[in-house]
Amino acid sequence: MHIPDGYLGPITYGSLWAAIMPIWFYASHQIKKTLKVTQIPLLALSAAFSFVIMMFNIPIPAGTTGHATGATLIAILIGPWAAVIAVSIALVIQAFIFGDGGITAIGANCFNIAFAEVLVGYAIFRLIAGPRAEAADTQGRRFLIGAAIGSYVGINLAALLTAVELGIQTILHVGQDGRPLYSPFPLKLTIPAIMLEHIVLFGVVEAVVTVMVLIYLRKSHPDLLRRQS
Amino acid sequence: MKTRNSNYRKLWIGIGILILLAPIGLIIPELFKAGGAWGEWGADEIKDIAGYVPEGLKRISELWSAPIPDYAFAGWDKGVKSYIAYIISGLVGVVIVVAVSYALGKFLKRRNNG
């Protein structure tokens, strides 16, 4: 799901850079207002977790690999806007230092994973877990169900955005010889290829990771969950 | 305060354990003969799949050379050496991510409180 450099033409990567800038600005503003100084270590922990969990590639036998992102989990822990920044930091470092995702595609990858997945995953979590006071009942069943469904839908949304952004390149940019200039795979290929693996496997992995970490945290760090949700 | 700090310490240890276990993310895909992620192929692989390398893709993909491409070191791309490189990459990545997070967090809060 980390789009590399060269797969997106300038229209797409430019638009998504333009889209992510005000999102980062607004998220930073929210951190300034709501995040406590004592929560800065949690921001760093969250970014570190997102970075390292994405190293755990899960295979589809004889096929491709994918991984969890931690996006919805982090939104539940530190709030959605701080999560936008935490996951973005992980994605930017992955791109610059490890070539995992392109530099030109940072806007796209952050929009898909650090914004859309985080916000929608968290919104679904809250929809199921209930308003702030009820969602703070971390022992309730709805807390974990909300986290599982939210994280599952969240990563699938990010996958869908990725598939669409890749797939529209054959429409947007065609060379004089009639061949695509950037990602050469049409929507009818990218959507089934990327969605099937996320619906069947990687979405489930995301939900399992999210629920496992929350079960651990509500036993070992109940104060941390109660303060946040 | 003391309990909160030790609480975080436990979570940092958790991150450390994940870094040490990260090679699982290489070993299991190798066992199942799985390749990389869909749509994250290099120019060479694109040529195998699509039959040619799109012009723009080639140009933009050469823009940036990451210092530690694919969490691997040159010549250390197979077997145990690749696992060691993966752990070191994880450590380097986490250290940078944490440093950036603290710097940004402190910067935002300082402006707020100042």
Interface residues (C-beta under 8 A of the other chain):
Chain A: M1 H2 I3 P4 D5 G6 Y7 G9 S28 I31 K32 K33 L35 V37 T38 I40 P41 L42 L43 A44 L45 S46 A47 A48 F49 F51 V52 I53 M55 F56 N57 I58 P59 I60 P61 A62 G63 T64 T65 G66 H67 I85 A86 I89 A90 V92 I93 Q94 A95 F96 I97 F98 G99 D100 G102 I103 T104 T162 L166 H173 G175 R179 P180 L181 Y182 S183 P184 F185 T190 A193 I194 E197 S220 H221 D223 L224
Chain B: R4 N7 Y8 K10 L11 W12 I15 L18 I19 L21 A22 I24 G25 L26 I28 P29 L31 F32 K33 A34 G35 G36 A37 W38 G39 E40 W41 G42 A43 I46 A50 Y52 P54 E55 G56 L57 K58 R59 I60 S61 E62 L63 W64 S65 A66 P67 I68 P69 D70 Y71 Y86 S89 G90 V92 G93 V94 I96 V97 V98 V100 S101 Y102 L104 G105 K106 L108 K109 R111 N112 N113
